Amino acid sequence: MTNLARSLVAAALTTVLAFGSIAQAEVVFGNLGASGSGGLGGTNTDYGPIDTSELLLAQGFTVGASSTALSVQSVSVGLFATPATTLTVSIYSDNAGVPGSALYTSSGLSVSTNTVYTFPFSGVNLSPSTSYWIVPEGPASWYLNADDTAPTGQNSSGYTFTSTKRNRPSVGWTTPSPNLSSYSVSVVAVPEPPAIVLSGIGLASAMYVMRRRR
């Protein structure tokens, strides 16, 4: 392999490794702070089959047009359940401003005492300029965050809050009263590699093939 080829491979690998060192998961949306470690408040509200008038409570968000944080790693939600039960959290599509169908569902976790539970996801690939809904699958109670604020985009992710919807039997998705406007939530995602990194990977692969052939 020529000195030029060696230099190109070294540069490509350096770019790939540099991105790998900075492409870390971070909070992209929520009301538990930029680190997702905010506290819970003392207010809880039933949202699952424990209360037959409210089956589901959904929190909506829109991914920014230029956001690269598209691979969701986990969703944390403030929950409480008595007796303890296994719950999941789903990410739904948007259907004309209300949740559509479940696109991704987390691993199940045992929920009991009042705390923030982190539900891991795998294989999630969101799209820029697209709206989604976070839907904890009951029965349980959810908790407001300590500041009682709506979730927002975190760490310059470009995510924005849309609204909260609740689903009741024979009614469907509606907008709840103001005191149900938000619950404790934190979404963690990993940025996708930029084009320069993908080019670097392709270049490194091509140089490797050339070397093997020689």
Rosetta blueprint (number, residue, H / E / L):
1 M L
2 T L
3 N H
4 L H
5 A H
6 R H
7 S H
8 L H
9 V H
10 A H
11 A H
12 A H
13 L H
14 T H
15 T H
16 V H
17 L H
18 A H
19 F H
20 G H
21 S H
22 I H
23 A L
24 Q L
25 A L
26 E E
27 V E
28 V E
29 F E
30 G E
31 N L
32 L L
33 G L
34 A L
35 S L
36 G L
37 S L
38 G L
39 G L
40 L E
41 G E
42 G E
43 T E
44 N E
45 T E
46 D E
47 Y L
48 G L
49 P L
50 I L
51 D L
52 T L
53 S L
54 E L
55 L L
56 L E
57 L E
58 A E
59 Q E
60 G E
61 F E
62 T E
63 V L
64 G L
65 A L
66 S L
67 S L
68 T L
69 A E
70 L E
71 S E
72 V E
73 Q E
74 S E
75 V E
76 S E
77 V E
78 G E
79 L E
80 F E
81 A L
82 T L
83 P L
84 A L
85 T E
86 T E
87 L E
88 T E
89 V E
90 S E
91 I E
92 Y E
93 S E
94 D E
95 N E
96 A L
97 G L
98 V E
99 P E
100 G E
101 S E
102 A E
103 L E
104 Y E
105 T E
106 S L
107 S L
108 G L
109 L E
110 S E
111 V E
112 S L
113 T L
114 N L
115 T E
116 V E
117 Y E
118 T E
119 F E
120 P E
121 F L
122 S L
123 G L
124 V L
125 N L
126 L L
127 S L
128 P L
129 S L
130 T L
131 S E
132 Y E
133 W E
134 I E
135 V E
136 P E
137 E E
138 G L
139 P L
140 A L
141 S E
142 W E
143 Y E
144 L E
145 N E
146 A L
147 D L
148 D L
149 T L
150 A L
151 P L
152 T E
153 G E
154 Q L
155 N L
156 S L
157 S L
158 G L
159 Y L
160 T E
161 F E
162 T E
163 S E
164 T E
165 K E
166 R E
167 N E
168 R E
169 P L
170 S L
171 V L
172 G E
173 W E
174 T E
175 T L
176 P L
177 S L
178 P H
179 N H
180 L H
181 S L
182 S L
183 Y L
184 S L
185 V E
186 S E
187 V E
188 V E
189 A E
190 V E
191 P E
192 E L
193 P L
194 P L
195 A H
196 I H
197 V H
198 L H
199 S H
200 G H
201 I H
202 G H
203 L H
204 A H
205 S H
206 A H
207 M H
208 Y H
209 V H
210 M H
211 R H
212 R H
213 R H
214 R L
